[in-house]
């Protein structure tokens, strides 16, 4: 691919990632935010629900590269053609933290938070917070709310200067 085509592709991906990945066959719901993430070589195997945020550095892996080792295995008929794929489904109202990895065949349920750097190898049930390597459910959404409700800040309507002032005061920064 020529340099100009590569630059155009990167620009389209950056300018409107939802539109870009929909063109590649990915199913993406409404009100989604896709940061600089990698949706692999088979984005059409990925379904993203409504109100989903996927932070930068998240990788969606839709095939198992381990089959490389089996392609010369005489125990498997036609082994040179062997590949293992899996769909990835992310349901509604989900946040996936920076640098998480979602493996083939995984479904992330509704109302879930996936922690930064998590490697999700198994389905995550609805209303869960999952983190770690491999990712495991560490609490429910209700437990997350209860644990953090005294720490919550209501700042989404603030501009950058208001937010800076608020945070400097809150954390007593000189």
C-alpha positions in Angstrom: 0.0 0.0 0.0 1.4 3.4 -0.9 2.3 6.0 1.7 -0.5 8.3 0.6 -3.1 5.5 1.0 -1.7 4.7 4.4 -2.0 8.3 5.5 -5.6 8.6 4.2 -6.5 5.4 6.0 -5.0 6.7 9.3 -6.7 10.0 8.9 -10.2 8.4 8.3 -9.6 6.1 11.3 -8.6 9.0 13.5 -11.3 11.4 12.4 -14.3 9.1 12.8 -13.3 5.7 14.1 -16.9 4.5 14.5 -17.6 5.2 10.8 -14.3 3.7 9.8 -14.8 0.4 11.7 -18.4 0.1 10.6 -17.2 0.2 7.0 -15.0 -2.8 7.8 -18.0 -4.7 9.1 -17.9 -4.1 12.8 -21.3 -3.7 14.4 -21.2 -0.7 16.7 -24.1 0.7 18.6 -25.0 4.3 19.4 -23.2 6.8 21.7 -19.8 4.9 21.6 -16.4 6.3 22.0 -13.5 4.5 20.4 -10.0 5.8 21.3 -6.9 4.6 19.5 -7.5 0.9 19.8 -6.7 -2.2 17.7 -9.7 -4.2 16.5 -7.5 -6.9 14.8 -7.6 -8.4 11.4 -11.2 -9.5 11.6 -13.2 -6.5 12.9 -16.4 -8.0 11.4 -16.2 -10.6 14.2 -16.7 -7.8 16.8 -20.0 -6.4 18.0 -20.1 -3.3 20.3 -23.3 -2.3 22.0 -24.7 1.1 22.9 -22.9 3.6 25.1 -19.5 1.9 25.1 -16.2 3.6 25.7 -13.0 1.8 24.6 -9.9 3.6 25.8 -6.6 3.9 24.0 -4.4 0.9 23.6 -7.1 -1.7 23.9 -6.6 -4.8 21.7 -9.4 -7.1 20.4 -7.9 -10.4 19.4 -10.3 -12.4 17.2 -8.1 -15.3 16.4 -5.8 -17.6 18.3 -2.2 -17.4 16.9 -1.3 -20.5 18.8 -2.5 -22.6 15.9 0.8 -21.7 14.2 2.4 -24.4 16.2 -0.2 -27.0 15.1 0.1 -26.3 11.3 2.7 -29.1 10.9 1.0 -31.5 13.2 0.4 -34.9 11.6 -2.2 -35.7 14.3 -4.5 -33.1 12.7 -5.9 -33.6 9.2 -5.2 -30.7 6.9 -3.3 -29.0 9.7 -1.6 -26.5 7.3 -5.0 -24.8 6.9 -5.7 -24.6 10.7 -6.9 -21.4 12.3 -9.1 -20.8 15.4 -11.4 -17.8 15.4 -13.8 -16.4 18.0 -16.4 -13.6 18.0 -16.1 -10.8 20.6 -19.3 -9.2 21.9 -19.3 -6.1 24.2 -22.8 -5.4 25.3 -24.4 -2.0 26.4 -23.0 0.5 28.9 -19.4 -0.7 29.1 -16.1 1.0 29.8 -12.9 -0.8 28.8 -9.8 0.7 30.3 -6.5 1.6 28.7 -4.4 -1.3 27.3 -6.9 -4.0 28.1 -6.8 -7.1 25.8 -10.1 -8.9 24.9 -9.5 -12.4 23.7 -11.4 -14.5 21.1 -14.8 -15.8 22.1 -15.4 -13.4 25.0 -18.6 -11.6 25.8 -18.5 -8.6 28.1 -22.0 -8.2 29.7 -24.1 -5.1 30.2 -23.0 -2.4 32.7 -19.4 -3.5 33.1 -16.1 -1.9 33.8 -12.9 -3.6 32.5 -9.8 -2.3 34.3 -6.7 -0.9 32.6 -4.3 -3.6 31.5 -6.8 -6.5 32.1 -6.6 -9.5 29.9 -10.1 -10.8 29.4 -10.0 -14.5 28.6 -13.5 -15.5 29.8 -17.0 -14.0 29.6 -17.7 -11.2 32.1 -21.3 -11.2 33.5 -23.6 -8.2 33.6 -23.0 -5.6 36.3 -19.4 -6.5 37.0 -16.1 -4.8 37.5 -13.3 -7.0 36.2 -9.5 -6.5 36.4 -6.2 -8.4 36.4 -4.3 -10.8 34.4 -6.2 -12.9 33.6 -9.2 -10.7 34.3 -11.6 -11.7 37.0 -14.6 -10.1 38.5 -13.5 -8.1 41.6 -16.8 -6.6 42.5 -20.3 -5.7 41.3 -21.2 -2.3 39.9 -23.2 -1.7 43.1 -20.2 -2.5 45.3 -18.1 -0.1 43.1 -20.7 2.7 43.6 -20.8 2.1 47.3 -17.0 2.0 47.7 -16.5 5.2 45.6 -19.6 7.4 46.2 -17.8 9.6 48.7 -15.0 10.2 46.2 -17.1 11.0 43.2 -16.7 14.4 41.6 -19.4 16.0 39.4 -17.2 17.8 36.9 -18.4 16.8 33.4 -20.0 20.3 32.7 -16.8 22.2 33.8 -14.4 23.7 31.3 -10.7 23.0 31.6 -9.9 26.0 33.8 -12.8 25.2 36.2 -11.8 21.6 36.4 -8.1 22.5 37.1 -9.2 24.9 39.8 -11.5 22.4 41.4 -8.9 19.6 41.4 -6.2 21.8 42.8 -8.5 22.8 45.6 -9.8 19.3 46.2 -6.3 17.7 46.4 -4.7 20.8 48.1 -2.0 21.3 45.5 0.3 24.3 46.1 
